[in-house]
Amino acid sequence: MNVTTQENRLMSIDLARGLAVFFMIAVHTLDVFACQEVKNSVLGQIIEFLGGPPAAPVFMTLMGFSFIFSRKSALKPKLFRGIKIFLAGYLLNILRGVIPFTLSTYFQLDILKTIPLEKLNVYTILTIVDILQFAGIALMIMALLQEFKINSYILLLSAFLISMFSPYIWGLKLNLSVIDLITELFWGDQPIEFGFIDNKIAFPVFPWLSFPLLGMFLGNRIKNSKDPNITFKYFGIIGILVLFIGVFISHSNIDYHFNDYYHSRQGGMLFMCGFVIFWLYLNKLILDKVPMNKLFELLFRWSKGVTNIYFVQWIIIIWSIGFFGINKSNIAITILLILIFTLVSHFTNEYVSHKQSKRKI
């Protein structure tokens, strides 16, 4: 199968994003429910890895890649979409965080005894900076960059510089409450280190903007390529080289370079960027060699419904803490929960997608 398109998007991109959806649900379930023994197991380590470079970095890179192939050309609708996704992040904070936390406080549930209330309160939970806030900001930045027709090599250079120099501004504050609330979106660093919540600022613009900018560069290369097959092969070669450079830089101090994952430093960022580029080539290779099948079709559907699924999986995961506790589940329960949350997310996305398609008719 040659590189083809599906609704103006490359199918290999949909495959990579669909896989990332499953990895995302699996790692979130593991982080919230699995006991330490399960996390340390081979299965736990595999899930942790699949929920790392092949998940959020892939999502963000593919957002930039897909942006290049978007049918929308006007600046206003792109900015408006970014604003909607940004605000959706705070709606999710309310549904998955503020409401269950408030109810737990009201009913004095035992789960409160395990929570560091000096770090986690209603305000903190409401203002957590997650991937949706970052995605909204990144979409608006990409829209402006595209509007001003910024050269793709400038985008690549910017991605590199951001990944290298972001650590030097993390946590910078002006001690002005409103200003600091805004700047924390860009370079905030507030460790919480409680269970599955490592940092209040899970996706600061710096360094995560590196991924969508990289995606825009890759998308431009494919869009303007005379032979996308050759271009994808170059992706594979370059990806491996960058990946190994990241490993070489990181190997002497892995904890320093990968930090809390959300604030990865130079070696960690190069490793993840290299992995993502190679991962795109690998997904293209899979589609070239493997005939279309039901699994691919399912992954394509998940790719299209990624925002719906992201919302649903987090809500059902957090609301399930009252039944299963935090980091108490054995390997059997953890696997069962991954399957249940995946199924619930899938069927909810199918229902929402069906409703959305009917409105368009």
C-alpha positions in Angstrom: 0.0 0.0 0.0 1.4 3.4 -1.0 0.9 6.5 1.1 -2.7 7.4 0.8 -5.0 9.9 2.4 -8.1 9.6 4.5 -10.2 12.7 4.8 -7.1 14.8 3.7 -4.9 13.2 6.3 -2.2 10.6 5.9 -3.3 7.2 7.1 0.0 6.5 8.9 -0.7 9.6 11.0 -4.1 8.2 12.0 -2.5 4.9 12.8 0.1 6.5 15.1 -2.5 8.6 16.8 -4.9 5.7 17.3 -2.2 3.6 18.9 -1.3 6.6 21.1 -5.0 6.7 22.3 -4.7 3.1 23.6 -1.3 3.7 25.2 -2.7 6.8 26.9 -5.6 5.0 28.5 -3.2 2.1 29.6 -0.6 4.3 31.2 -3.2 6.6 32.9 -4.8 3.5 34.4 -1.5 2.1 35.5 -0.3 5.4 37.1 -3.6 5.8 39.0 -4.4 2.3 40.1 -1.5 -0.1 39.9 0.5 -0.9 43.0 4.2 -0.4 43.0 4.9 -4.1 42.4 2.9 -3.9 39.2 4.6 -0.7 38.1 8.0 -2.3 38.6 7.0 -5.5 36.7 7.9 -6.1 33.0 4.3 -5.3 32.0 4.3 -2.1 34.0 7.6 -0.9 32.5 6.3 -1.7 29.0 3.1 0.3 29.6 5.1 3.2 31.1 7.3 3.3 28.0 4.3 3.1 25.6 2.6 5.9 27.6 5.7 8.0 27.2 7.3 8.8 23.8 4.6 7.0 21.7 1.8 8.8 23.5 1.8 12.6 24.3 4.8 13.5 22.2 3.2 11.7 19.3 -0.1 13.4 19.9 1.5 16.8 19.9 3.8 16.2 16.9 0.9 14.8 14.9 -1.2 17.9 15.8 1.4 20.0 14.1 1.6 17.5 11.2 -2.1 17.4 10.7 -2.3 21.2 11.0 -0.4 21.5 7.7 -3.0 19.4 6.0 -6.0 21.2 7.5 -8.8 22.3 5.2 -9.3 25.4 7.2 -7.3 28.3 5.8 -8.7 31.3 7.6 -6.9 32.5 10.8 -10.1 33.2 12.8 -11.6 29.7 13.0 -8.1 28.3 13.9 -7.7 30.7 16.7 -11.3 30.0 17.9 -10.6 26.3 17.9 -7.5 26.8 20.0 -9.5 28.9 22.5 -12.2 26.2 22.7 -9.7 23.4 23.4 -7.9 25.6 25.9 -11.1 26.3 27.9 -12.1 22.6 27.5 -9.0 21.8 29.7 -10.5 23.7 32.6 -13.9 22.1 32.1 -12.2 18.8 32.3 -10.4 19.9 35.5 -13.9 20.6 37.0 -15.5 17.3 35.9 -12.6 15.0 36.8 -11.1 17.0 39.7 -13.0 19.8 41.4 -16.3 17.9 41.6 -15.1 14.6 43.0 -12.6 16.4 45.3 -15.4 18.6 46.7 -17.7 15.6 47.2 -14.9 13.7 48.9 -14.4 16.6 51.3 -18.1 17.0 52.0 -18.6 13.3 52.8 -15.1 13.0 54.5 -14.1 10.0 52.5 -11.1 8.0 53.6 -9.3 8.9 50.3 -8.7 12.4 51.7 -6.3 11.0 54.3 -3.9 10.0 51.6 -3.9 13.4 49.8 -1.4 16.1 50.7 -4.0 18.8 51.2 -1.3 21.5 51.5 -0.5 20.9 47.8 -3.8 19.7 46.4 -6.9 21.8 47.0 -9.8 23.0 44.9 -7.8 25.9 43.5 -4.8 23.8 42.6 -7.0 21.1 40.9 -8.9 23.7 38.9 -5.7 25.4 37.6 -3.8 22.2 36.7 -2.2 22.7 33.3 -2.8 19.6 31.3 -2.5 18.7 27.6 -5.7 20.4 26.5 -4.6 23.8 27.8 -1.3 23.3 26.1 -2.9 22.1 22.9 -5.1 25.1 22.7 -2.2 27.5 23.1 -0.1 25.5 20.6 -2.9 25.7 18.0 -3.2 29.4 18.3 0.6 29.8 18.0 0.7 27.5 14.9 -2.2 29.5 13.4 -0.2 32.7 13.7 3.0 31.1 12.4 1.2 29.8 9.4 -0.6 33.1 8.8 2.8 34.9 8.7 4.2 32.1 6.5 7.2 31.2 8.7 9.7 29.1 6.8 9.6 25.4 7.8 13.3 25.4 8.6 12.8 28.3 11.0 10.1 26.1 12.7 12.6 23.3 13.0 15.3 25.6 14.5 12.7 27.0 16.9 11.7 23.5 18.0 15.4 22.7 18.7 16.1 25.9 20.6 13.0 25.5 22.7 13.9 22.0 23.7 17.5 23.1 24.6 16.8 26.3 26.5 13.4 25.7 28.2 14.9 24.3 31.5 16.5 27.7 32.2 13.2 29.5 32.6 11.1 26.8 34.4 9.5 28.1 37.6 10.3 31.8 36.8 7.9 34.1 38.6 7.3 37.8 38.9 5.3 37.5 42.1 2.3 39.1 40.5 -0.6 36.7 40.9 -2.4 37.3 37.6 0.8 37.5 35.6 2.2 34.4 37.2 -1.1 32.5 36.5 -0.6 33.2 32.8 3.2 32.6 32.7 2.8 29.2 34.5 1.1 28.0 31.3 4.3 28.7 29.5 7.1 27.7 31.9 5.5 26.7 35.2 7.1 24.1 37.4 5.3 23.2 40.6 6.1 19.6 41.7 3.4 17.8 43.7 4.8 14.3 43.6 1.6 12.6 44.8 0.6 9.4 43.1 -0.1 10.0 39.5 0.2 13.8 39.8 3.9 14.6 39.5 3.6 18.3 38.7 0.7 20.8 38.6 2.1 22.1 35.3 2.0 18.9 33.4 2.4 20.4 29.9 4.2 23.7 29.9 4.5 25.4 26.5 8.2 25.3 27.0 9.5 22.7 26.1 6.3 20.9 24.7 5.9 23.4 21.9 8.9 21.7 20.3 6.7 18.8 19.3 4.0 20.6 17.3 6.7 22.8 15.6 8.5 19.6 14.7 5.2 18.2 13.4 4.7 21.3 11.2 8.1 20.9 9.7 7.6 17.2 9.0 4.1 17.9 7.5 5.6 20.5 5.2 8.3 18.1 4.1 5.7 15.5 3.2 3.3 18.0 1.6 6.0 19.4 -0.7 7.7 16.1 -1.4 7.8 14.6 -4.9 8.2 11.1 -3.4 6.7 10.8 0.1 7.9 7.2 0.4 11.6 8.4 0.1 10.8 11.3 2.5 9.4 8.9 5.1 12.6 6.8 4.8 14.6 9.9 5.6 12.4 10.3 8.6 13.3 6.9 9.8 17.1 7.4 9.4 17.1 10.9 10.9 14.8 9.8 13.8 17.2 7.0 14.8 20.2 9.3 14.7 18.5 11.9 16.9 17.2 9.2 19.2 20.7 7.9 19.8 22.1 11.4 20.3 19.5 11.8 23.0 20.5 8.5 24.6 24.2 9.4 24.4 23.5 12.8 26.2 21.2 11.3 28.8 23.0 8.0 29.7 25.2 9.6 32.3 22.3 11.1 34.2 19.0 9.7 33.1 17.0 11.2 36.1 18.3 14.7 35.3 17.5 14.6 31.6 14.1 12.9 31.8 13.2 14.7 35.1 9.4 14.4 35.7 8.8 13.6 32.0 6.7 16.8 31.7 9.9 18.8 32.2 12.3 16.7 30.3 15.7 18.3 29.7 17.9 18.3 26.6 18.8 14.6 26.3 15.2 13.5 27.1 13.7 15.9 24.5 16.1 14.8 21.8 15.4 11.2 22.6 11.6 11.7 22.4 11.8 13.9 19.2 14.0 11.2 17.5 11.6 8.5 18.7 8.6 10.3 17.3 10.2 10.8 13.9 11.2 7.2 13.7 7.8 6.1 15.0 6.1 7.9 12.1 8.2 6.0 9.6 7.5 2.7 11.4 3.7 3.3 11.2 4.1 4.1 7.5 6.1 0.9 7.1 3.3 -1.1 8.8 0.7 0.3 6.5 2.8 -0.6 3.5 3.2 -4.2 4.6 0.0 -5.1 6.3 -3.4 -5.2 4.5 -6.2 -3.0 5.8 -8.0 -4.8 8.6 -10.6 -4.2 11.4 -7.9 -3.2 13.9 -6.6 -0.4 11.6 -10.2 0.8 11.1 -10.7 0.8 14.9 -7.5 2.8 15.4 -8.5 5.3 12.7 -11.8 5.9 14.6 -9.9 6.4 17.8 -7.7 8.9 16.0 -10.6 11.0 14.9 -12.2 10.9 18.3 -9.1 11.5 20.4 -10.5 14.6 22.2 -13.7 12.8 23.1 -11.8 9.8 24.3 -9.3 11.9 26.3 -12.2 13.5 28.2 -14.1 10.3 28.9 -11.1 8.2 30.0 -9.9 10.8 32.5 -13.4 11.3 34.0 -14.1 7.6 34.5 -10.6 6.9 35.8 -10.7 9.6 38.4 -14.3 8.8 39.5 -13.3 5.2 39.9 -10.7 6.0 42.6 -13.5 5.9 45.1 -13.9 2.2 44.3 -10.4 1.0 43.8 -8.2 3.5 45.7 -4.9 5.0 44.4 -2.1 2.6 43.5 -3.6 -0.4 45.3 -4.5 -2.8 42.4 -2.7 -6.0 41.5 -1.8 -6.9 37.9 -5.1 -8.7 37.1 -7.2 -5.8 38.3 -5.0 -3.3 36.5 -5.4 -5.2 33.2 -9.1 -5.5 33.7 -9.4 -1.8 34.4 -7.4 -1.0 31.2 -9.8 -3.1 29.2 -12.9 -1.7 30.9 -11.8 2.0 30.5 -10.9 1.4 26.9 -14.3 -0.2 26.1 -16.2 2.6 27.9 -14.2 5.3 26.1 -14.7 3.6 22.7 -18.4 3.2 23.0 -18.8 6.7 24.4 -16.8 8.1 21.5 -19.0 6.1 19.0 -22.1 7.5 20.6 -20.8 11.1 20.5 -19.5 10.8 17.0 -22.8 9.4 15.8 -24.6 12.4 17.4 -22.1 14.8 15.9 -22.5 13.3 12.4 -26.3 13.5 12.6 -26.1 17.2 13.4 -24.1 17.8 10.2 -26.8 16.1 8.0 
